[in-house]
Amino acid sequence: MEQIKIFLDEKDMPRKWYNLAADLPTAMLPPLTPDGQVVTPQMLEAVFPKNLIEQEMSTKRWIDIPPEVLEVLYQWRPSPLRRAVNLERYLKTPAKIYYKDESVSPAGSHKTNTSVAQAYYNKKFGVKSLTTETGAGQWGTALAYACHVFGLECKVFMVRVSFEQKPMRKIMMGLWGANCIASPSNETQAGRTILKSMPDTPGSLGIAISEAVEAAVTDKTGRTRYALGSVLNHVLLHQTIIGLEAQKQLKKVGIKNPDVIIGCAGGGSNFAGIAFPFTQEKINGAKIDIIPVESEACPKMTKGKFAYDHGDIAGMTPLLPMHTLGSQFVPPAIHAGGLRYHGMAPLVSQAIVEGLMRPTAVDQLHSYEAAIIWARTEGFVIAPESSNAVAQVIKEANKAKKEGKQKTILFNLSGHGLLDLVGYDKYLSGKLESSQVTSDEIKRSLERVQKVHVAPMRKTGKW
Ligand SMILES: Cc1ncc(COP(=O)(O)O)c(C=O)c1O
């Protein structure tokens, strides 16, 4: 009988995070200010605590996980590695499909891996209160939980369309003592400006980030900071515990490296979490097809460009070298709210430029089709973001069948969908629509990307 659940003991949980910046063959381009200066640590101090800024800029390969963070992570980690044998049988594929199940965290997704670390470092630095944005609500709930654990206040700006689609998320945040507000809101200058020009906007992560950063930096007590749920180096770093655990678990069933690795990618942290430790193997010679999956409604990796761009709509963040659709881009209101971000993490973007990763995009209807197949084979109801990864897994498993190859596919199941049933209901009643953006819309948005500072495409040509 196949082993379908592979567990690790707490004592075998990784004690260090892995930093891909140490191994990328070309050094990362630095973030810039709008007038082209390289961003210094001091410039970020109004937004983040010093200890996290240090991590953000670090090129050290391994960074210790503090015991206080491990203590909290033990609550649900190591997360199980499971094998999707029912899906394999349904597809009649020779491929073995393994997945890390990140839905088992208190908030229901991978986001808790970094929220706990960020709340810990902020608390240690003397911060009293955190602000943040959230798309689908997963990150907001994860930060609400972590702030509760470390005794911090928490304010969450939730993208309006998700706020309306997923009211239960607000309740969950409230349960841990956080305050959740629909964005754009009247609480900030950025929100008021947007509401004036676009009163019916569904909102976007870019807008919500502007509001949350503004709320943090304008707090006169100086004891509020901002926390980001994806994109930045330190966030991706905290997620690498997923891939590091997966390496140990695969070893238990005799697998050193999978042939294919898949993760859905909004800002890139979920994908980086599973992929980066294996990307190190690829840099050192392993043959692995590493696939970040985005939504066709927000195709920055497959149709955007690599450029210096702001992480938010109001231009409050530094310019980051990344794949972007333009910081003014407001994607269609798909149910996978966590994939509605205009940019991709700089570390993932540089790995794509280098050729280490092969991005792809999935349409909303196909992702729901995949989620239904998953629920009817594997049983679990998954988050709409995760279903984009499953759609790609099914494609790769069918390809393996066609080629008659016994591949190992590994993917990250980023979260459960128990609070996302509205989208499922729409799909089952035939009301869910395919959701793509036209090339004209993308062209118009990209024309507004700032062009003063060019992000050179640097690659070694090895991959
Ligand atoms: C369940 C789930 N999966 C994936 C993502 C995308 O996350 P990331 O920004 O880490 O790529 C999100 C974002 O909110 C999410 O909630």
The ligand as an SDF file (V2000), in Angstrom:
LIG
                    3D

 16 16  0  0  0  0  0  0  0  0999 V2000
   -4.8210   30.6040    0.1610 C   0  0  0  0  0  0  0  0  0  0  0  0
   -3.8520   31.4880   -0.5380 C   0  0  0  0  0  0  0  0  0  0  0  0
   -3.0020   30.9600   -1.4130 N   0  0  0  0  0  0  0  0  0  0  0  0
   -2.1150   31.7130   -2.0940 C   0  0  0  0  0  0  0  0  0  0  0  0
   -2.0750   33.0610   -1.9440 C   0  0  0  0  0  0  0  0  0  0  0  0
   -1.0790   33.8540   -2.7160 C   0  0  0  0  0  0  0  0  0  0  0  0
   -0.1160   34.1950   -1.8350 O   0  0  0  0  0  0  0  0  0  0  0  0
    1.3200   34.7830   -2.1530 P   0  0  0  0  0  0  0  0  0  0  0  0
    1.1990   36.2410   -2.0870 O   0  0  0  0  0  0  0  0  0  0  0  0
    2.0880   34.2080   -1.0670 O   0  0  0  0  0  0  0  0  0  0  0  0
    1.7340   34.3370   -3.5050 O   0  0  0  0  0  0  0  0  0  0  0  0
   -2.9420   33.6930   -1.0270 C   0  0  0  0  0  0  0  0  0  0  0  0
   -2.8850   35.1320   -0.8030 C   0  0  0  0  0  0  0  0  0  0  0  0
   -3.6500   35.7240   -0.1270 O   0  0  0  0  0  0  0  0  0  0  0  0
   -3.8580   32.8810   -0.3240 C   0  0  0  0  0  0  0  0  0  0  0  0
   -4.7110   33.4210    0.5540 O   0  0  0  0  0  0  0  0  0  0  0  0
  1  2  1  0
  2  3  1  0
  2 15  2  0
  3  4  2  0
  4  5  1  0
  5  6  1  0
  5 12  2  0
  6  7  1  0
  7  8  1  0
  8  9  2  0
  8 10  1  0
  8 11  1  0
 12 13  1  0
 12 15  1  0
 13 14  2  0
 15 16  1  0
M  END
$$$$
